[in-house]
Amino acid sequence: MRHCDSQALSSPGSSADAHVRGTGPRGLQARVLDLLLTREPHQRIRLGMCLLAALLMLCGIAAMYLSASAGLASLQAVHWWTLTACAIFALAYTLIRSGYSRRWRDPALTLFQCLAAMTCVAAAYVIALPARGLVLPLVAVILMFGVFGLAPRQMMAVLVYSLVLFSLTIAGVQWRQPEGGPPWPLAGAYLIVTAVVLLSSTFLILRAHAIRAKLHRQKVQLALAVEQVREMATRDELTGLPNRRCMLEMLHAQREQARRDARPVLVAQLDLDHFKVINDTCGHAGGDAVLQGFAHQVSRCLRAGDTLARWGGEEFVLLMVGVVPHDGAGMLARVLAAAATPVRLPDGNSVRLTVSIGVARLRPHESVDAVLQRADAALYAAKHQGRNRIAWAPGDAPEWIA
Ligand SMILES: Nc1nc2c(ncn2[C@@H]2O[C@H](COP(=O)(O)OP(=O)(O)OP(=O)(O)O)[C@@H](O)[C@H]2O)c(=O)[nH]1
C-alpha cells in the first residue's frame, strides 16, 4: 500500500530517507543538478566558478601531498599549509554565505581571495622544495578568477602585490636556504617567468575589462534608444500626453479588465471649439501653445487613475476608470472649467478657449470602436447644441442630467 511504502521509505537512517532529505549521494547529486539547472545563466556561471575554485584548491592540496609523499616537501609543512589555506577559504565562504560580506564594497571577497590565493602559492613555493617550479603557473589561474570580480585598479593592486610577494619569496628562499634552494640562475628564471606570467595575464584581463566596459556602454545606449523609441511611439510630442496608439492600447486593456471585474469605465471625446479661429488669429505656433496649455490645465485637474490622450489635431480622449456617470459628470464639469482658464501665449497675450465633450459609458461586451463611436456622436451633439458643454451618449447620463 502506498501509505505503508512511504512510511518504510522515511524510516530513520535508511538510505532512501537520506535521499529524500538530500543528504545521501543521490540526494547530493540531485541538489547539484538542481543548483545547476534551475538557476539563471549568471548564477550558474558564478556557481561553476565556485566549484572550479574548490577543485583548484583540492588539486593544489593533492599536488602538495604528492610532493610530500615523493620526499619533495616536508609533510608537516604541507599539513600546516593545507590547514591555513582551508581556514582562510572557509572564513571567506562563511562571510559570503552568512551575508556578512554584503556590507562591504566587494561582497564576493574577490580581492581578498585573490590575495590570499597568491600568498598560498608563494608559501607553496617555499615548502615545495624541488617541485616549486610547478606552483608558478597557478598565479595566472588565480588572476583569471579576478576577471569578472575585480575592477582594473584592484587588478593592478593584485599585480603589484604578487610581483613584490614573489620577488621577496624567491629572494628569501635563496638567502635563507642557499643549499635547499635552486641555483641562482634558476631562481632568477623563476622570477622572470613569474613576472612575465603576472604581467601578461594582467594585461589580457585588463583588455577583457575594457571590452566588457564597452559592451556595457553599448547595452546602456541600446536600452536608452529602445526607451526613446518606445516613448516616441506612445507619447504625443507637442503636448507630452499619451498619443492615440497608446490610448487605444489602454482602452483595449481596460475593456478586458472591465469584463472581468465589471468596473465602470467612461470614455470622453474632447474637441476644442473654433480652434481654426485661434490658429488664424494667433498663428500656428500660438495654436500649438494653446494645445499645450489646454493639455496642461486639464491634466492638473484629473485623478491619478484618469488618462488624457491627444487623439489628433485639436481632439483629445479622456479615459476614466472606476468612475460612475454621477462622479464622471462632476469630473467633466471640472475639465470644462479648467479649459476655460485663459492660456498664456509666448508673446504675452492670453487666449480663452472652450471645449465640447461627448461622453459614453462602456457597456458590457461593447467593443472599443463602438464606445468611441458613441462618444463621438455625443460630441457631435454637444457641438450642435452650441459647444462649450458636455453631452452624454443616449442612456448613459446620470439620472439628474437625463
Ligand atoms: N496649431 C495647430 N493647429 C492644428 C493642429 N492640428 C490641427 N490643427 C488645426 O485645428 C483646426 C481644426 O479646425 P476644425 O476641424 O475646422 O475645427 P474647429 O475650428 O475647432 O471648429 P469646431 O471643432 O467645429 O468647433 C484646423 O485649422 C487645423 O489646422 C496642431 O497640431 N497645431
The ligand as an SDF file (V2000), in Angstrom:
LIG
                    3D

 32 34  0  0  0  0  0  0  0  0999 V2000
   -1.5820   74.8230  -34.2420 N   0  0  0  0  0  0  0  0  0  0  0  0
   -2.0570   73.6400  -34.5560 C   0  0  0  0  0  0  0  0  0  0  0  0
   -3.2040   73.5150  -35.2020 N   0  0  0  0  0  0  0  0  0  0  0  0
   -3.7000   72.3110  -35.5080 C   0  0  0  0  0  0  0  0  0  0  0  0
   -3.0150   71.1520  -35.1590 C   0  0  0  0  0  0  0  0  0  0  0  0
   -3.7550   70.0860  -35.5620 N   0  0  0  0  0  0  0  0  0  0  0  0
   -4.8490   70.5530  -36.1720 C   0  0  0  0  0  0  0  0  0  0  0  0
   -4.8310   71.9260  -36.1380 N   0  0  0  0  0  0  0  0  0  0  0  0
   -5.8170   72.8390  -36.6520 C   0  0  0  0  0  0  0  0  0  0  0  0
   -7.0400   72.7180  -35.9510 O   0  0  0  0  0  0  0  0  0  0  0  0
   -8.0560   73.2580  -36.7660 C   0  0  0  0  0  0  0  0  0  0  0  0
   -9.2780   72.4150  -36.6420 C   0  0  0  0  0  0  0  0  0  0  0  0
  -10.3270   73.0620  -37.2920 O   0  0  0  0  0  0  0  0  0  0  0  0
  -11.7360   72.4490  -37.4480 P   0  0  0  0  0  0  0  0  0  0  0  0
  -11.6720   70.9700  -37.6380 O   0  0  0  0  0  0  0  0  0  0  0  0
  -12.4280   73.2290  -38.5410 O   0  0  0  0  0  0  0  0  0  0  0  0
  -12.4480   72.6690  -36.0960 O   0  0  0  0  0  0  0  0  0  0  0  0
  -12.6970   73.9930  -35.2270 P   0  0  0  0  0  0  0  0  0  0  0  0
  -12.2080   75.2010  -35.8900 O   0  0  0  0  0  0  0  0  0  0  0  0
  -12.1390   73.7160  -33.8910 O   0  0  0  0  0  0  0  0  0  0  0  0
  -14.2390   74.0220  -35.1720 O   0  0  0  0  0  0  0  0  0  0  0  0
  -15.1910   73.1490  -34.2770 P   0  0  0  0  0  0  0  0  0  0  0  0
  -14.4650   71.8930  -33.9660 O   0  0  0  0  0  0  0  0  0  0  0  0
  -16.3790   72.9030  -35.1500 O   0  0  0  0  0  0  0  0  0  0  0  0
  -15.5210   73.9440  -33.0870 O   0  0  0  0  0  0  0  0  0  0  0  0
   -7.5120   73.3210  -38.1890 C   0  0  0  0  0  0  0  0  0  0  0  0
   -7.2920   74.6590  -38.5210 O   0  0  0  0  0  0  0  0  0  0  0  0
   -6.1870   72.5730  -38.0980 C   0  0  0  0  0  0  0  0  0  0  0  0
   -5.2000   73.1350  -38.9450 O   0  0  0  0  0  0  0  0  0  0  0  0
   -1.7630   71.2830  -34.4670 C   0  0  0  0  0  0  0  0  0  0  0  0
   -1.0960   70.3360  -34.1020 O   0  0  0  0  0  0  0  0  0  0  0  0
   -1.3360   72.5280  -34.1760 N   0  0  0  0  0  0  0  0  0  0  0  0
  1  2  1  0
  2  3  2  0
  2 32  1  0
  3  4  1  0
  4  5  2  0
  4  8  1  0
  5  6  1  0
  5 30  1  0
  6  7  2  0
  7  8  1  0
  8  9  1  0
  9 10  1  0
  9 28  1  0
 10 11  1  0
 11 12  1  0
 11 26  1  0
 12 13  1  0
 13 14  1  0
 14 15  2  0
 14 16  1  0
 14 17  1  0
 17 18  1  0
 18 19  2  0
 18 20  1  0
 18 21  1  0
 21 22  1  0
 22 23  2  0
 22 24  1  0
 22 25  1  0
 26 27  1  0
 26 28  1  0
 28 29  1  0
 30 31  2  0
 30 32  1  0
M  END
$$$$
